[in-house]
Amino acid sequence: MSKKVLITGGNKGIGLAVSRAMLEFGYEIVIVARDFDTCPLVGVEKVTCIEYDLSDVDGLKELANTVGNIDILINNAGYMQPKYTYNNYPKEAREHIMNVDLYTPVELMNIFSEHMKKQKYGRIVNTASIAGQIGHPDVWYGMAKAALINATKIYGKLLGSYGITVNCVAPSPTETDMQKDNSEERKAEFKKTVATGRFATPEEVAKAIVWLATDCPEYINGICIDINNCSYPR
């Protein structure tokens, strides 16, 4: 029986690259996203697509009942709102981004780890960001991603004794739809800090996520893999 993996935001960008890779490895895929208008995996065998607004934290238990038990959780969905400044960030916008980028990933770990604990096996991978490690103009995006990195460490400690690993990746800007929200000036400035002068590809980030979700040794737990091509070496 093949393992079952839930990928939030697996309909496009990095998430789609992860979905494709996991499908090639023979996993049963459940993709949760807000829409599937451009997703090429709709109708593909072993892929279940569930439309859900991940800002709705209160409905996650009902969502989990629909999904059923899983072996691997990939908290990939996230977004930023660079149009807002630190001193002009509406309350509704703050709450929405924190729900999607932090509260929902944490709640999904709470919910789905219960079955993982019973079977003494599970893999959880969170998609954080370099924004959570350095100062970022979208302050609430940066704070959410910083907290997600810390949550990864916390849950690695909480769940490690049950055979569950919890890790995350922190990519720098990647060639996805999210870049449409960045100014050309900001994108050009960032590329100057990168050794090869380009953004990451979704497939490059996906390879790290898939490794953490599959072949990663049990002793690698609670870590954050930086994917930034020397733009933030540490």
PAKE-60893 format. One record per residue (C-alpha): residue number from 1; x, y, z. Coordinates in Angstrom, 2 decimals. Example, Ala and Ser with C-alpha at 12.3 -4.5 7.8 and 13.67 -1.06 7.14 Angstrom:
SITE    nr         x         y         z
SITE     1     12.30     -4.50      7.80
SITE     2     13.67     -1.06      7.14
//
This chain:
SITE    nr         x         y         z
SITE     1      0.00      0.00      0.00
SITE     2      1.47      3.32     -1.06
SITE     3      1.95      6.10      1.45
SITE     4     -0.40      9.07      1.43
SITE     5      0.86     12.65      1.34
SITE     6     -1.03     15.90      1.86
SITE     7      0.42     18.93      0.08
SITE     8     -1.10     22.33      0.77
SITE     9     -0.71     24.69     -2.15
SITE    10      0.30     21.74     -4.31
SITE    11     -1.51     23.18     -7.31
SITE    12      1.20     25.55     -8.55
SITE    13      4.76     26.78     -8.08
SITE    14      6.92     24.88     -5.60
SITE    15      3.92     22.86     -4.43
SITE    16      3.17     21.63     -7.94
SITE    17      6.79     20.58     -8.40
SITE    18      6.54     18.65     -5.12
SITE    19      3.24     17.06     -6.16
SITE    20      4.70     15.90     -9.47
SITE    21      7.79     14.45     -7.80
SITE    22      5.83     12.59     -5.14
SITE    23      3.49     11.23     -7.79
SITE    24      6.45      9.89     -9.77
SITE    25      7.58      8.07     -6.64
SITE    26      4.21      6.33     -6.45
SITE    27      2.64      8.19     -3.53
SITE    28     -1.07      8.84     -3.18
SITE    29     -1.41     12.62     -3.40
SITE    30     -3.96     14.90     -1.75
SITE    31     -3.67     18.53     -2.84
SITE    32     -5.45     21.23     -0.85
SITE    33     -5.65     24.64     -2.47
SITE    34     -8.00     27.56     -3.01
SITE    35     -8.51     26.84     -6.72
SITE    36     -7.40     24.40     -9.39
SITE    37     -8.05     26.47    -12.51
SITE    38     -4.50     26.05    -13.82
SITE    39     -3.48     22.84    -12.06
SITE    40     -2.41     20.16    -14.57
SITE    41     -2.92     17.33    -12.06
SITE    42     -6.70     17.56    -11.89
SITE    43     -8.15     14.19    -12.87
SITE    44     -4.80     12.41    -12.72
SITE    45     -4.83      8.94    -11.17
SITE    46     -3.79      8.81     -7.49
SITE    47     -4.36     12.59     -7.13
SITE    48     -7.20     14.02     -5.06
SITE    49     -7.81     17.76     -5.33
SITE    50     -9.70     19.51     -2.53
SITE    51    -10.71     23.16     -2.82
SITE    52    -10.31     24.85      0.55
SITE    53     -9.45     28.32      1.81
SITE    54     -6.52     27.72      4.15
SITE    55     -7.20     30.95      6.00
SITE    56    -10.17     29.13      7.57
SITE    57     -8.45     27.67     10.62
SITE    58    -11.73     26.72     12.30
SITE    59    -12.68     24.37      9.46
SITE    60     -9.45     22.36      9.45
SITE    61    -10.77     19.45     11.52
SITE    62    -13.60     18.98      9.03
SITE    63    -11.06     19.17      6.21
SITE    64     -8.97     16.51      7.95
SITE    65    -11.98     14.22      8.14
SITE    66    -12.34     14.56      4.37
SITE    67     -8.65     13.88      3.78
SITE    68     -8.37     10.92      6.16
SITE    69     -5.14      9.65      7.70
SITE    70     -1.87     10.57      6.02
SITE    71      1.76      9.51      6.33
SITE    72      3.37     12.73      5.10
SITE    73      2.33     16.36      5.60
SITE    74      3.86     19.08      3.46
SITE    75      2.81     22.53      4.66
SITE    76      3.71     24.38      1.49
SITE    77      0.96     26.97      1.01
SITE    78      1.85     30.57      1.78
SITE    79      1.80     34.05      0.36
SITE    80      3.03     37.59      1.00
SITE    81      1.48     41.06      0.82
SITE    82      4.26     43.54     -0.07
SITE    83      1.70     46.23     -0.94
SITE    84      1.34     46.92      2.79
SITE    85      3.95     48.75      4.85
SITE    86      4.88     48.11      8.48
SITE    87      2.83     51.12      9.65
SITE    88     -0.05     50.62      7.24
SITE    89     -1.01     46.96      7.50
SITE    90     -4.76     46.47      7.98
SITE    91     -5.85     44.17     10.79
SITE    92     -7.79     41.92      8.40
SITE    93     -4.72     41.54      6.17
SITE    94     -2.54     40.67      9.19
SITE    95     -4.97     38.06     10.42
SITE    96     -5.37     36.49      6.98
SITE    97     -1.66     36.09      6.29
SITE    98     -0.97     34.74      9.78
SITE    99     -3.75     32.18      9.33
SITE   100     -2.42     30.90      6.02
SITE   101      1.31     31.15      6.71
SITE   102      1.45     30.10     10.37
SITE   103     -1.71     29.11     12.23
SITE   104     -2.99     26.64      9.63
SITE   105      0.37     24.82      9.22
SITE   106      0.64     24.47     13.01
SITE   107     -2.94     23.25     13.37
SITE   108     -2.44     20.72     10.57
SITE   109      0.61     19.39     12.42
SITE   110     -1.52     19.06     15.55
SITE   111     -4.30     17.22     13.74
SITE   112     -2.42     14.86     11.44
SITE   113      0.36     13.96     13.88
SITE   114     -2.15     12.03     16.01
SITE   115     -2.37      9.18     13.49
SITE   116      1.36      9.42     12.79
SITE   117      2.04      8.93     16.49
SITE   118     -0.14      5.82     16.58
SITE   119      1.65      4.24     13.62
SITE   120      5.07      5.36     14.90
SITE   121      5.92      6.98     11.60
SITE   122      5.43     10.33      9.92
SITE   123      7.16     13.01      7.91
SITE   124      6.30     16.69      8.16
SITE   125      7.93     19.37      6.01
SITE   126      7.19     23.07      6.32
SITE   127      7.98     25.60      3.61
SITE   128      9.39     28.63      5.41
SITE   129     11.40     31.38      3.72
SITE   130     14.58     33.42      3.88
SITE   131     12.14     36.17      4.91
SITE   132     11.95     34.46      8.29
SITE   133     15.71     34.77      8.74
SITE   134     16.41     38.30      7.57
SITE   135     14.55     41.60      7.70
SITE   136     11.75     41.64      5.15
SITE   137      9.62     44.55      3.88
SITE   138      6.44     42.49      4.32
SITE   139      6.76     42.45      8.09
SITE   140      3.94     40.02      8.85
SITE   141      5.09     37.59      6.17
SITE   142      8.58     37.67      7.68
SITE   143      7.28     37.18     11.21
SITE   144      5.03     34.30     10.17
SITE   145      7.89     32.50      8.44
SITE   146     10.24     33.08     11.38
SITE   147      7.64     31.57     13.68
SITE   148      7.19     28.60     11.33
SITE   149     10.92     27.89     11.50
SITE   150     10.70     27.95     15.29
SITE   151      7.57     25.77     15.25
SITE   152      9.52     23.23     13.19
SITE   153     12.12     22.98     15.95
SITE   154      9.48     22.72     18.65
SITE   155      7.46     20.02     16.91
SITE   156     10.60     18.10     16.01
SITE   157     11.24     17.79     19.75
SITE   158      7.61     17.01     20.58
SITE   159      7.12     14.33     17.92
SITE   160     10.57     12.87     17.36
SITE   161     10.18     10.09     19.91
SITE   162      7.18      8.80     17.92
SITE   163      9.20      8.24     14.76
SITE   164      8.08     11.51     13.22
SITE   165     10.52     13.97     11.70
SITE   166      9.61     17.65     11.36
SITE   167     11.83     19.77      9.13
SITE   168     11.57     22.86      6.98
SITE   169     13.15     24.62      4.03
SITE   170     13.86     28.34      3.78
SITE   171     14.11     29.26      0.09
SITE   172     15.06     32.68     -1.15
SITE   173     12.93     34.15     -3.98
SITE   174     11.89     31.45     -6.43
SITE   175     10.48     31.65     -9.96
SITE   176      6.81     31.32     -9.03
SITE   177      3.62     33.40     -9.27
SITE   178      4.59     35.09     -6.00
SITE   179      7.15     37.15     -7.91
SITE   180      4.41     39.14     -9.56
SITE   181      3.98     40.88     -6.20
SITE   182      7.63     41.96     -6.09
SITE   183      8.86     45.08     -7.87
SITE   184     11.37     44.72    -10.68
SITE   185     13.77     46.89     -8.66
SITE   186     13.60     44.59     -5.64
SITE   187     14.04     41.48     -7.78
SITE   188     17.09     42.97     -9.50
SITE   189     18.63     43.96     -6.16
SITE   190     18.18     40.48     -4.74
SITE   191     19.76     38.79     -7.75
SITE   192     22.91     40.81     -7.08
SITE   193     23.31     38.93     -3.77
SITE   194     23.04     35.47     -5.35
SITE   195     26.16     33.63     -6.51
SITE   196     24.65     32.75     -9.90
SITE   197     22.56     35.90    -10.31
SITE   198     19.20     34.14    -10.65
SITE   199     16.24     32.98     -8.61
SITE   200     15.78     29.36     -7.61
SITE   201     13.54     27.15     -9.70
SITE   202     10.54     25.43     -8.11
SITE   203     12.11     22.07     -8.96
SITE   204     15.29     22.89     -7.01
SITE   205     13.32     23.70     -3.87
SITE   206     11.04     20.70     -4.41
SITE   207     14.01     18.31     -4.45
SITE   208     14.93     19.37     -0.91
SITE   209     11.33     19.09      0.30
SITE   210     10.87     15.65     -1.25
SITE   211     14.11     14.39      0.30
SITE   212     13.02     15.59      3.75
SITE   213      9.66     13.89      3.20
SITE   214     11.06     10.55      2.02
SITE   215     14.70      9.50      2.28
SITE   216     15.71     11.86      5.06
SITE   217     17.25      9.89      7.97
SITE   218     15.32      9.90     11.23
SITE   219     18.23     11.64     12.96
SITE   220     17.76     14.70     10.76
SITE   221     14.92     16.29     12.69
SITE   222     13.99     19.85     13.62
SITE   223     16.28     21.44     11.03
SITE   224     15.90     24.21      8.47
SITE   225     17.58     23.76      5.09
SITE   226     18.61     27.09      3.60
SITE   227     18.10     27.33     -0.17
SITE   228     19.50     30.74     -1.09
SITE   229     22.70     30.27     -3.15
SITE   230     24.94     32.21     -0.76
SITE   231     22.62     35.23     -0.49
SITE   232     22.43     34.49      3.26
SITE   233     25.29     32.16      4.20
SITE   234     25.38     31.13      7.85
//
